[in-house]
Amino acid sequence: MTDGDVSMEAPEPAARAEPFWYAKFQRNGDWYVIPDSAARLGAAGTFDLEAFNVSGLVRRRSGGANPLPVKNADQESERYELTVRLLDRNGAAAGEGSGTLLVGIDNQTIAPVGAEGRISVPPGRYALYSYIVTPRASQEPTYATIMHPDLRVTADTTTTLDARIGRRASVTIDDPAARGGLSLIYGLTKMDGQSEPLLWASGFDPRFHEVYAASVAGATSDRFAFAQRESRREPEVELFTTGANGFEVNATWFDTSPEPELRTKLTAVHGGQGRPEDLAGIDATGKLVLIELPGTLTNEEAYERIRNVQAAGAKVGMVVTDRPQTLSTASSKASSKASSTAPFTVPTLFSRKASAVKLADAVRRGAVSVSLTTHPVADHRYELAFTAEARVPARLQQRARTKELATVQNAYHGSGSRYVQAALRFFGGALDHRWTFRMRAGVSGTEHFTPGTWSQSTHGDHGALDYLFAPDITLRAGKTTNVSWNKAVTGPGLLGDGPWAVRDGNTIQTSLPLYADGAGHPRWPSSRSGDVDKGSQTLYRDGQLVSSSEVADTGTFDVPADTARYQLVCDIARTADWWPLSTKVNAAWTFRSSAADNGKPLPLLTVRFAPDVDLNNAAPANRAFTIPVEVERQTGSAPARVTSLTVEASYDDGATWQPAPVIGRTVRVQHPAARYVSLRAKAADAGDNQVELTIIRAYQLR
């Protein structure tokens, strides 16, 4: 199970109104993610680490069993009391929202601690990551992340993490449009026995949140690293009051609201709590109607109030509330978007922040002029990182100049949207996060990255069914790298992370990316594929059926130990209006295998076509056309020379086929006045491995 598996199962929205922290790490081979809400469990003494084992969660969803537990350091008999005191930037004891994560460097103890809490721990070395909130009257609070890289506990110990030692952390970009997005502070700790460091991250809005960071004076460790990370774009929502004393309001979209592209000036009026009697006395037509709702309302009750605002004629609604727990939740957003009926149609903003309360106070006294600009998709993108090892550096106010960055020309093929993520490789791990930017598909975007080694991924509007992952690329300052996403032809891909098909003793296991794009980026098989995919996976041994499954991309087959000739056949059809190409894919792989191949990737071949299509994955009709072609094998399998390749083309969805000459590493076809091109190929190598591949509607014609 990889981190990629976890993120596919639960993609996060592109923006988050509230600051947050979380930690991600591996333990005993499983991935764990601890959110900031776990701090309450630590304070109450009810924290259970296994509740945050996301690898185990995915296993249970798929019917697998958890591995047997091993003895952890928190089961040792010798223990000491560790007291962690947090002080805010006023020197007062830190209050609500503050907390600390304790990380065992040499014993793998992981536990959250409350704002001023005690925890019983075995002797050892610990990293401490604190998140300290300092309230400010009529303003957003400030946030400090104070870290102790290496605390030695050999007796009862008290330590104080003081936000007043924090230095202001910020990143300025010379592109004024890229003022929105996400700012993050990272700490990384290398724990004994783990291949990747624990990653602790806190996230903020670069426009509204004042952030500080520091490590305890004199504390350093070769097991510790620090980073500032920026994922920047235009703000999704820019709401300003106008006039001499105008100010920006911290707001995002409410729950299941439509998210149109707007650039408008409005009059904001107060709609009370959105009840009919509150709205009866106001002129709401064409205006922004702000309503104040108690956080105790359910989502359905809130929807009803918003529908009242909609019926009153508002152009835009806005909900200001005192509590977020029951309003504007990601879970309700996901469930409602899956429903065929939207709860309301008026675009509606949401906030509980100090600036929104200030706006509500003003609107309650009388109408207020506001300007509203929204960017549902990004036209600017910056992925930046500033790193240090051993301690938090003294200089945390960074400046990024576009000309000193690396440029990535990301071409997003197809229609709709593409949601993008990136991670910088650093300190043996990855500076990633699970929040995405929504980019416009059908365009090629010029994007900017800090020089370094990065990985990228993207998914379409249908999440886990359409995740694409790219191998790491090294980006250099002043240089441009071109990357194509979702480019035709989509078909089986066997490069990159894997193995996708492997011999495991007397078992053959497969998890095949049958929908890799034309650049070779694999789409990970998804547990949701049954929603739109129909097909099967069948294994034959020396011509005799071993077994068959109605899941086309994954399978587990029990086989004898001795050498035999196998054929693995995958048939898959995707019937969805958002999936116009590669509607049917059939692949038949022939190979030899025995138990002596234990742990080795199977020698599967595939044929990858890379036609010069436009951003709609279309090529010109009524002309001769050349298609670059490659015969590729599963990464890590034994190399062998390709001995043959034949290709055929069809222009009637596979009813009839015509030979397509292969000349070198290209295929020659003659496009007629048709709508689609289908492709069929056969390839073999000197190791007696073969593949037969058919892709219906490989690309379209224009």
C-alpha positions in Angstrom: 0.0 0.0 0.0 1.4 3.4 -1.0 0.6 6.9 -0.1 -0.8 7.3 -3.5 -3.4 4.7 -2.7 -4.5 6.6 0.4 -4.9 10.0 -1.4 -6.9 8.4 -4.2 -9.5 7.1 -1.8 -10.2 10.5 -0.3 -9.3 13.6 -2.3 -9.6 16.8 -0.5 -11.2 20.0 -1.8 -9.0 22.6 -3.4 -9.2 25.1 -0.6 -9.7 25.1 3.1 -11.0 28.0 5.1 -9.6 27.0 8.5 -5.9 26.7 9.4 -5.0 23.1 10.2 -2.2 20.7 11.1 -1.7 17.0 10.4 1.0 14.4 10.6 1.7 11.5 8.2 4.1 8.6 8.7 4.8 4.9 8.2 4.8 2.4 11.0 5.2 -1.3 10.5 4.7 -0.8 6.8 1.3 1.0 7.2 0.6 4.6 6.5 -0.9 6.7 9.3 -2.5 10.2 9.1 -3.2 12.1 12.3 -5.4 15.2 11.8 -5.5 18.2 14.1 -8.8 17.0 15.6 -6.8 14.2 17.3 -5.5 16.7 19.8 -8.8 16.6 21.6 -8.4 12.8 22.1 -4.8 13.3 23.4 -6.1 15.9 25.9 -8.8 13.5 27.0 -6.5 10.5 27.2 -8.5 8.5 24.6 -6.1 8.7 21.7 -5.8 5.3 19.8 -3.1 5.4 17.1 -4.7 2.5 15.2 -7.8 4.6 14.5 -5.6 6.7 12.2 -4.1 3.7 10.2 -5.4 4.6 6.7 -3.6 1.6 5.1 -5.6 -0.6 7.4 -8.8 1.3 6.6 -8.2 0.7 2.8 -7.5 -3.0 3.5 -10.7 -3.4 5.5 -12.7 -1.7 2.7 -11.3 -4.3 0.3 -11.9 -7.2 2.6 -8.3 -7.8 3.6 -7.0 -8.5 7.1 -4.7 -6.3 9.2 -1.2 -7.6 10.0 -0.5 -9.0 13.4 0.4 -6.2 15.9 4.0 -5.9 17.0 5.3 -4.8 20.4 5.6 -1.0 20.3 7.7 1.3 22.6 4.5 2.6 24.3 4.1 -0.9 25.8 7.5 -0.7 27.7 7.4 -0.8 31.5 9.9 1.9 32.3 8.1 5.3 31.8 8.5 8.9 32.8 6.1 11.8 33.0 6.6 14.4 30.3 4.9 17.8 30.8 4.6 20.1 27.8 3.7 23.7 28.5 2.6 26.0 25.6 2.7 29.8 25.8 1.0 32.0 23.3 2.5 35.2 21.9 1.1 37.2 24.8 2.9 34.9 27.3 -0.3 33.4 28.4 -1.0 29.7 28.6 -2.1 28.6 25.1 -5.8 27.9 24.8 -8.3 26.4 22.4 -6.9 25.0 19.2 -3.4 24.7 20.4 -1.6 21.4 21.0 1.6 19.4 20.5 2.4 16.2 18.7 5.1 14.0 20.3 7.2 11.9 18.1 9.5 9.1 19.3 12.8 9.2 17.4 14.2 6.0 18.7 11.0 4.3 20.0 8.2 5.3 17.5 5.9 6.6 20.2 3.4 8.9 18.4 0.8 10.8 20.5 -0.9 14.3 20.6 -0.7 16.3 23.8 -3.1 19.0 24.8 -2.3 22.7 25.3 -0.8 22.0 28.7 -0.7 18.3 29.2 1.1 15.4 30.7 1.9 12.2 29.0 3.6 9.1 30.2 6.4 8.0 27.8 9.3 5.5 27.8 12.8 6.9 28.0 14.2 8.1 24.7 14.6 10.9 22.2 11.6 12.8 21.1 10.7 15.5 18.6 7.9 18.0 19.6 5.8 19.8 17.1 3.5 22.5 18.6 0.7 24.5 17.1 0.0 27.6 19.2 -3.0 29.9 18.6 -2.9 33.5 20.0 -6.3 35.2 19.9 -6.6 38.9 18.9 -9.6 41.1 19.4 -11.5 41.7 16.2 -8.8 40.1 14.1 -7.7 36.7 13.0 -5.6 35.0 15.6 -1.9 34.4 15.0 -0.4 31.0 14.7 3.0 29.8 15.8 4.7 26.4 15.2 7.4 25.9 17.8 9.5 22.7 17.4 11.9 20.8 19.5 14.1 18.7 17.2 15.5 16.3 19.8 14.3 16.3 23.5 16.1 13.6 25.6 13.8 12.1 28.3 15.7 10.1 31.0 13.6 11.2 33.9 10.3 13.2 34.6 10.7 16.2 32.4 8.9 19.6 31.9 9.5 21.6 28.8 8.0 24.9 27.6 7.3 25.8 24.0 6.9 29.6 23.8 5.3 31.2 20.8 7.2 34.5 21.5 10.4 33.0 20.2 8.7 32.5 16.8 9.9 34.5 13.8 7.4 35.7 11.1 7.2 33.2 8.2 6.0 34.4 4.8 6.7 34.1 1.1 6.4 37.0 -1.3 5.9 36.2 -5.0 6.5 38.8 -7.8 3.2 37.7 -9.5 0.5 39.7 -7.7 -2.3 37.4 -9.0 -0.9 34.4 -7.2 -1.9 35.7 -3.7 -4.2 32.8 -2.8 -3.8 29.1 -2.2 -2.0 27.4 0.6 1.0 28.2 2.8 2.5 25.4 4.8 5.1 24.9 7.6 6.7 21.4 7.7 8.7 19.6 10.2 10.3 16.2 9.4 11.7 13.6 11.8 13.6 10.4 10.8 12.5 7.7 13.2 14.5 4.5 13.8 13.3 1.6 11.6 11.3 3.7 9.1 12.2 4.2 5.5 10.6 7.7 5.3 10.5 10.5 7.8 7.4 11.5 9.7 6.0 14.6 8.1 4.2 17.2 10.3 2.5 20.0 8.4 0.4 23.0 9.3 -1.5 25.0 6.7 -2.7 28.6 6.3 -4.2 31.1 3.9 -1.3 33.4 2.8 -3.7 36.4 2.7 -5.2 36.3 6.2 -3.0 34.3 8.6 0.0 35.6 10.4 2.3 32.7 11.0 5.5 32.3 13.1 7.9 29.5 13.5 11.1 28.6 15.4 12.9 25.7 17.0 13.9 25.7 20.7 17.1 27.7 21.2 20.2 25.5 21.0 18.3 22.4 20.0 19.5 20.7 16.8 19.3 17.2 15.4 20.5 15.3 12.3 17.1 13.5 12.4 15.2 16.8 11.9 14.4 19.0 8.9 12.2 22.1 8.3 10.5 23.5 5.3 8.2 26.3 4.1 6.0 25.3 1.3 3.7 27.4 -0.9 1.0 26.2 -3.4 -0.1 29.5 -4.8 -2.8 30.5 -7.3 -5.5 33.2 -7.6 -7.8 33.2 -4.6 -10.9 31.2 -5.2 -12.9 34.0 -3.6 -11.9 37.7 -3.3 -14.5 39.7 -1.4 -13.7 43.3 -0.5 -15.8 46.1 1.0 -15.3 49.3 -1.0 -14.6 52.8 0.2 -12.0 54.6 2.2 -12.1 52.0 5.0 -12.5 49.0 2.8 -11.2 45.6 3.9 -10.9 42.1 2.6 -13.2 39.4 4.0 -12.0 35.9 4.6 -14.7 33.8 2.9 -15.0 30.6 0.9 -17.8 28.8 -0.9 -20.5 27.3 1.3 -20.9 23.5 1.3 -22.6 22.5 -1.9 -22.8 26.0 -3.5 -22.4 26.5 -7.2 -19.0 28.1 -7.8 -19.4 30.3 -10.9 -16.7 32.7 -12.2 -17.8 36.2 -11.1 -16.4 39.7 -11.3 -19.1 42.0 -9.9 -19.9 44.9 -7.6 -22.8 44.3 -5.3 -24.8 45.9 -2.5 -24.7 43.7 0.6 -27.8 43.7 2.9 -28.6 41.8 6.1 -31.0 39.0 5.9 -31.2 38.1 9.6 -31.2 34.3 10.0 -32.7 33.8 6.6 -36.2 33.0 7.9 -39.1 34.3 5.8 -40.0 36.9 8.4 -36.3 38.2 8.3 -36.3 38.6 4.6 -39.8 40.1 4.2 -38.7 43.6 4.9 -35.7 43.9 2.7 -35.0 44.4 -1.0 -32.8 41.4 -1.9 -33.1 41.5 -5.6 -29.7 41.4 -7.3 -27.9 41.9 -4.0 -25.5 39.9 -1.7 -27.7 38.8 1.2 -25.8 38.0 4.3 -27.4 35.8 6.9 -26.1 34.8 10.4 -26.8 31.2 11.4 -26.1 29.5 14.7 -23.7 26.6 14.3 -26.2 24.3 15.9 -28.3 24.1 12.7 -28.1 21.0 10.6 -27.1 21.3 7.0 -30.6 20.7 5.9 -31.8 23.5 8.1 -29.1 25.8 6.7 -30.1 24.8 3.1 -33.7 25.8 3.8 -32.5 29.3 5.0 -30.4 29.6 1.8 -33.3 28.6 -0.4 -35.3 31.4 1.3 -32.5 33.9 0.3 -32.6 32.5 -3.2 -36.4 32.9 -3.4 -36.0 36.5 -2.2 -34.0 37.2 -5.4 -30.5 37.4 -4.1 -27.7 37.3 -6.7 -25.3 35.9 -4.0 -25.9 34.6 -0.6 -23.5 34.6 2.4 -23.6 32.6 5.6 -21.7 33.8 8.7 -21.8 31.4 11.6 -20.2 31.1 15.0 -19.3 27.4 14.7 -18.2 25.2 11.8 -19.0 21.8 13.2 -22.3 21.3 11.5 -22.1 23.7 8.7 -20.1 23.6 5.5 -18.6 20.2 6.0 -16.6 18.3 3.4 -18.7 15.2 3.9 -21.9 16.8 3.2 -20.4 18.5 0.1 -19.3 15.1 -1.2 -22.6 13.4 -0.6 -24.6 16.3 -2.0 -22.5 16.5 -5.2 -23.0 12.8 -5.7 -26.8 13.4 -5.5 -28.8 14.4 -8.6 -30.5 17.2 -6.7 -28.6 20.3 -5.5 -30.0 21.8 -2.2 -29.9 25.3 -3.7 -28.8 27.2 -6.8 -27.8 30.7 -5.6 -24.0 31.0 -5.3 -23.4 31.2 -1.5 -20.3 32.2 0.5 -19.4 31.0 3.9 -17.3 32.3 6.8 -16.9 32.3 10.5 -13.8 34.5 10.6 -13.3 37.9 12.3 -13.4 39.8 9.0 -16.8 38.2 8.2 -18.1 39.2 11.6 -16.9 42.7 10.9 -18.8 42.7 7.6 -21.9 41.4 9.3 -21.8 44.1 11.9 -21.5 46.7 9.2 -24.3 45.3 7.1 -26.5 45.1 10.1 -26.3 48.8 10.4 -27.1 49.4 6.7 -26.3 48.4 3.1 -22.6 48.1 2.3 -21.0 48.1 -1.2 -18.7 45.1 -1.9 -16.7 43.8 -4.8 -16.7 40.0 -5.5 -14.2 38.2 -7.8 -14.1 34.4 -8.0 -11.7 32.1 -9.7 -13.1 28.6 -9.8 -10.2 27.4 -11.9 -6.6 28.7 -11.7 -4.7 30.4 -14.4 -1.6 30.9 -12.3 0.2 28.2 -10.3 3.3 28.3 -8.1 4.8 25.3 -6.2 7.5 26.6 -4.0 9.7 25.2 -1.2 12.4 26.5 1.1 14.2 23.9 3.2 16.7 23.6 6.0 18.1 20.7 8.1 18.9 20.3 11.8 17.0 23.3 13.1 14.5 26.0 12.0 16.5 28.7 10.2 16.6 32.3 11.4 15.4 33.7 8.1 11.8 32.8 7.3 10.6 35.7 5.2 11.2 34.4 1.7 11.0 36.1 -1.7 10.4 34.1 -4.9 11.3 35.6 -8.3 9.6 34.0 -11.3 12.7 34.3 -13.4 14.7 32.3 -10.9 12.3 29.4 -10.8 11.8 26.3 -13.0 9.0 26.4 -15.6 6.7 23.5 -16.2 4.4 23.6 -19.2 1.6 21.4 -18.1 -0.8 20.5 -20.9 -4.1 19.3 -19.6 -5.9 17.3 -22.4 -9.6 16.6 -22.5 -12.6 18.6 -21.1 -13.8 19.7 -17.7 -11.2 20.3 -15.0 -8.0 18.8 -13.8 -7.1 18.9 -10.1 -3.4 19.0 -9.5 -0.9 18.2 -6.7 2.8 18.3 -6.4 5.5 17.2 -3.9 9.1 18.1 -3.5 11.5 15.2 -2.6 13.4 16.2 0.5 15.2 14.6 3.5 14.2 11.1 2.3 10.5 12.0 2.1 8.1 14.2 0.2 6.8 17.6 1.0 3.3 16.8 -0.1 -0.2 17.8 1.0 -3.6 16.5 0.1 -5.2 19.7 -1.1 -5.6 20.2 -4.8 -5.8 23.1 -7.3 -8.5 23.1 -10.0 -7.0 23.8 -13.4 -8.9 24.2 -16.7 -8.7 21.2 -19.0 -8.2 21.7 -22.7 -5.4 24.2 -22.1 -1.6 24.3 -21.6 -0.5 26.2 -18.5 2.8 27.9 -17.7 3.5 27.0 -14.1 6.4 27.7 -11.8 8.3 25.5 -9.4 11.3 25.8 -7.0 14.2 24.0 -8.6 14.5 20.4 -7.3 13.1 16.9 -7.7 9.3 17.0 -7.9 6.5 14.5 -8.4 3.1 15.5 -9.8 -0.3 14.0 -9.9 -3.7 15.0 -11.3 -7.3 13.8 -11.3 -10.4 14.9 -13.3 -13.8 15.8 -12.0 -14.5 12.2 -11.0 -11.7 11.8 -8.5 -10.5 8.3 -7.8 -11.6 7.0 -11.2 -9.3 9.4 -13.0 -6.0 9.7 -11.0 -2.8 10.1 -13.0 0.7 10.0 -11.5 4.0 11.1 -13.0 7.5 9.9 -12.2 9.8 12.2 -10.4 11.4 14.9 -12.5 14.3 17.2 -11.7 13.5 20.8 -12.5 16.2 23.4 -13.1 16.1 27.1 -12.7 15.4 29.0 -15.9 14.6 25.8 -17.8 11.2 24.6 -19.1 9.9 21.1 -18.8 6.9 20.0 -20.9 4.4 17.5 -19.4 1.2 16.2 -21.0 -1.7 14.9 -18.9 -4.6 12.7 -20.1 -3.2 12.8 -23.6 -4.4 10.0 -26.0 -3.9 7.1 -26.4 -5.1 5.8 -23.1 -4.4 2.1 -22.5 -2.4 -0.3 -20.4 0.7 1.2 -18.9 3.4 -0.7 -17.0 6.0 2.0 -16.2 6.7 3.7 -12.9 5.6 2.7 -9.4 4.7 -1.0 -9.2 5.1 -3.8 -9.7 1.8 -4.0 -11.4 1.9 -7.8 -11.9 4.2 -9.9 -9.7 4.9 -13.5 -8.8 4.5 -14.1 -5.0 5.5 -17.7 -4.3 2.6 -19.8 -5.6 0.5 -16.7 -6.3 0.2 -14.3 -9.2 -1.0 -10.9 -8.1 -2.1 -8.0 -10.4 -3.1 -4.4 -10.0 -2.9 -3.1 -13.5 -3.3 0.5 -14.8 -5.4 -0.3 -17.8 -6.0 3.4 -18.4 -2.5 5.0 -18.5 -2.4 8.1 -20.6 -0.4 8.5 -23.8 2.6 9.9 -21.9 2.7 6.7 -19.9 1.3 8.2 -16.6 -0.5 5.3 -14.9 -4.1 5.7 -13.6 -4.1 3.7 -10.4 -6.8 1.1 -10.2 -9.6 2.3 -7.9 -12.1 0.6 -5.6 -14.7 2.8 -7.3 -14.1 1.5 -10.8 -17.1 -0.8 -10.6 -19.3 2.4 -10.7 -18.6 2.9 -14.4 -16.4 -0.1 -15.5 -17.5 -3.5 -16.6 -15.1 -6.3 -17.4 -13.1 -9.3 -16.4 -9.6 -10.6 -15.7 -8.8 -14.2 -16.6 -5.7 -16.3 -16.2 -4.9 -19.4 -18.2 -2.0 -21.9 -17.5 -0.8 -24.0 -20.4 -4.1 -23.2 -22.1 -6.2 -24.3 -19.1 -8.4 -21.9 -17.1 -7.0 -21.0 -13.7 -9.7 -18.6 -12.6 -11.6 -15.5 -13.7 -12.8 -12.4 -11.9 -15.4 -9.7 -12.8 -12.8 -7.0 -11.8 -10.7 -6.2 -14.8 -7.7 -4.5 -13.3 -6.9 -6.5 -10.1 -6.6 -10.2 -9.4 -5.0 -12.8 -7.2 -4.5 -16.3 -8.7 -3.2 -19.4 -7.0 -0.8 -21.4 -9.3 1.5 -24.4 -9.0 5.2 -23.8 -8.4 6.6 -25.4 -11.6 7.3 -23.5 -14.8 4.3 -23.0 -17.2 3.2 -20.7 -20.0 0.5 -18.3 -18.8 -1.9 -16.0 -20.6 -3.5 -13.1 -18.7 -6.5 -11.6 -20.4 -8.1 -8.3 -19.3 -11.3 -6.9 -20.8 -12.7 -3.6 -19.6 -15.4 -1.2 -20.9 -16.0 2.2 -19.4 -19.4 3.7 -20.1 -19.6 7.2 -18.8 -20.5 10.4 -20.7 -17.3 12.1 -19.3 -15.1 9.3 -20.8 -15.3 9.7 -24.6 -12.2 7.7 -25.6 -10.7 4.3 -24.9 -14.2 3.1 -24.2 -13.2 -0.6 -24.6 -9.7 -2.0 -23.9 -8.6 -5.6 -24.3 -5.2 -6.9 -23.4 -3.9 -10.5 -23.5 -0.4 -11.1 -22.1 1.5 -14.3 -22.7 4.6 -15.1 -20.5 6.4 -17.9 -18.7 6.6 -18.1 -14.9 7.5 -20.3 -12.0 8.0 -20.0 -8.2 11.6 -19.3 -8.9 10.4 -15.8 -10.0 9.2 -15.1 -6.5 9.1 -11.3 -5.8 9.9 -10.4 -9.4 7.7 -8.3 -11.7 6.2 -10.4 -14.5 7.6 -9.8 -18.0 4.5 -8.1 -19.4 4.8 -6.0 -22.6 2.5 -3.2 -23.7 2.3 -1.0 -26.8 2.1 2.7 -26.2 0.8 5.0 -28.9 1.6 8.8 -28.7 -0.2 10.5 -31.7 0.2 14.3 -32.1 -3.3 15.2 -31.0 -4.5 18.6 -29.9 -5.7 19.4 -26.4 -9.1 17.8 -27.2 -7.3 14.6 -28.1 -8.2 15.0 -31.7 -6.2 14.7 -34.9 -7.0 15.9 -38.4 -9.3 13.8 -40.6 -8.8 13.1 -44.4 -5.1 12.9 -44.4 -2.1 10.6 -43.9 -0.9 10.5 -40.3 2.1 9.2 -38.4 1.8 7.8 -34.9 4.9 7.4 -32.7 4.8 3.9 -31.0 6.8 2.2 -28.3 6.8 -1.4 -27.0 7.4 -1.1 -23.3 7.8 -3.7 -20.6 6.9 -3.6 -16.9 9.4 -1.7 -14.9 11.8 -4.1 -13.2 11.2 -7.1 -15.4 14.0 -8.9 -17.3 14.9 -7.0 -20.5 14.6 -8.7 -23.9 14.8 -7.5 -27.5 11.5 -6.8 -29.3 11.2 -9.2 -32.2 7.9 -8.2 -33.8 5.2 -5.5 -33.8 2.2 -5.3 -36.0 -0.6 -2.7 -35.9 -4.1 -2.4 -37.4 -6.5 0.6 -37.4 -10.3 0.8 -37.5 -12.5 3.7 -38.2 -15.9 2.0 -37.4 -15.3 1.1 -33.7 -13.6 -2.2 -34.5 -16.2 -3.6 -37.0 -13.5 -3.8 -39.7 -9.7 -3.4 -39.5 -7.0 -2.3 -41.9 -3.2 -3.0 -41.7 -1.1 0.0 -40.5 2.5 -0.2 -41.6 5.1 0.0 -38.8 8.2 1.9 -40.0 10.9 2.1 -37.3 9.1 3.5 -34.2 6.2 4.9 -36.0 2.9 3.7 -37.4 1.4 5.1 -40.7 -2.3 5.5 -41.1 -4.7 7.2 -43.5 -7.5 9.1 -41.7 -10.8 9.1 -43.5 -13.8 11.3 -42.8 -14.6 9.5 -39.6 -15.1 10.4 -35.9 -12.8 8.0 -34.1 -9.7 5.9 -34.7 -9.3 2.5 -32.9 -6.0 0.6 -32.8 -5.0 -3.0 -32.5 -1.4 -4.3 -31.9 0.6 -7.5 -31.4 4.1 -7.5 -30.1 6.6 -10.1 -29.0 10.1 -10.2 -27.6 13.1 -12.6 -27.6 12.0 -13.9 -24.2 8.9 -15.4 -25.7 6.7 -12.8 -24.1 3.7 -11.5 -26.1 0.9 -9.0 -25.9 -2.2 -8.5 -28.0 -3.9 -5.1 -27.4 -7.1 -3.6 -28.7 -8.2 0.0 -27.9 -11.6 1.1 -29.2 -11.8 4.9 -29.8 -8.1 5.5 -29.2 -8.4 9.1 -30.3 -10.9 11.3 -32.2 -10.8 13.0 -35.6 -11.7 16.6 -36.4 
